[in-house]
Amino acid sequence: MSVDPKSSSAESDHPAIINVGEQGWSASRNIPHSEQYGNTYWIGTCYERADAALEWEIQDMKDMPYLQHVKMLSKSWKTLRHLADFMEVGTSPLQWRYLKKNPDEQKERCERTNITLIEYRSENVPKTTSITSANKLRDTLDSITHDSSNPPPLRMFIVEDLSRTVIEQLGSRFDVDPLFFREQIEDYVWHNTRDPWATPPSLTASTKQRSWFRLRNLRLRYHDTGTSFQNAKREANMWNVLRRPDNDNNHWPHKDAVNDGEEDVVSLTRTRTTIWIGQDKKGGNGTVGIVLLDPTLTDGKPLWYDRMNWLPTTSMEHGPPPVLDLSQSWYKDIVQMTTAFPWSESAAGHTVESQVLTYPTIYTVCAEWLIVCDYVKTRLNQIEWEVELPAVFRSKGDTIDGSLKRLHTWRRYIPIFREMISETLEQALPVAVRLTTAPNAQLPQLEAFDSIKPDFERILRMLDELQARIDRLTDLVTSEISIEDSKFNYVQTSILGRLTWLATTFIPLSFVSAFFSMNEDVSALKDTYGWFFLTAIPFTICVLLFAYLAANDFFHLPMVKRRMRRKRVKLS
């Protein structure tokens, strides 16, 4: 998450304040990293913990073995200290200033649970269990046993948002690497020098030893008014994971809507998806997958028609197609696509493969990236039209500076997008192959993901093309601004030139007037007026003619050429 508090015009009109929590808690609060929030280092820095951290410390960890484990590891893996703080507070420690006054809200955040458990057994349709409470999660994990007469099923936990209970229960049951949860709780593009939530980059060699990987992407959402966008920001602040929708600042007056005097907004939300694959040591060493997903905003709508459904269309001979109620939420879409896997054949009678733990999520992320690329291309096309046909596509009173401002958004974002895709290709997919391929398998490296890898490579090429296009457009818009400035300066110079000619006209008139005013005999002035005009008018004409010739190239250019010739002779 960017720590830049600056935002869109819509943000400046509406303070980043939450008045009522999603459960009805009356708790006016500022959104972390907004301008109104103020100093974020009241919780301490990466160099020194503040006294405020003592307020949320949990001393009795008898029933929290995983939290105790995380704290012990944080002495050597210092970035895990922030995960421990997250578990103790129940969300980002930046929310503690409000949660300590709202114990009911903190309790709800700590116990928040929204999980779908999918169990796969060979030759059977997958069994789905919805888990929406901390008690049910505990009971479900306790009920997982192993029957030695049958092979253990492949189990997959799809988790929306994170909480202390979810981390504690899943982490302790399956002995999950704490860095897996640490990777999901926040999303920052860069860190300031004192940020206590900073995470140092990992060596590629260490990522190859991990049993998890992350996918980063961008999600778009359309808001018909600025108020809807502000409500979305408030809603995101009620999530446990720290995310923030940003205004893309690319409203196009020629086609975009204005409702009730408010411009529509397309929000950009950076999203993380983290997948862990391991063994259930307490359940017959069956394969287990955990997928951590971000929540979805309810305010606003998916851009256009959301992602393209990549499932093959059914034939008329096969009856009505299966009903998939997609675009409800990021979490529900991935759950549906996972339960529908394999997509090209019936699940009954199909041998379960470990790829089911990763395919649906990776496909969904890739499809979302295609929408992002198409959207950026749309905005760049609009800027090009403004430059080429300003009389048609630029609103009255608008200047080309507005196009440059909108272009700057993508100059800042595209390098981040390229980094996300490169990370997916270079780190996430190789780890996914290693975790989902049997040790004795004969598949070449990445062959198992050959169906989706070309799409990520295509997205990377598209981003490279968009980056080059942005660079060209920046030069073009900058040149256009220079031309407009030159035109403005030319008009100003012309006006100044007219004033100069007017002043020049009065020079001889003033001179003659002063000359005749030296006569002290007022009675002698009766003939002065006639002599004044007979003298002043020819004199003025001569002065103006001389000034015109002095400013004309025809008069002074030959003189310049003669000087240049003399200089060349001297140099030779």
Beta strands, then each sheet from edge to edge (+ up, - down):
strand 1: 17-20
strand 2: 26-30
strand 3: 115-120
strand 4: 127-131
strand 5: 154-160
strand 6: 212-223
strand 7: 246-247
strand 8: 258-259
strand 9: 262-263
strand 10: 265-280
strand 11: 286-293
strand 12: 301-302
sheet 1: 1+ 2-
sheet 2: 4+ 3- 5+ 11+ 10- 6+ 12-
sheet 3: 4+ 3- 5+ 11+ 10- 7+
sheet 4: 8+ 9-
end
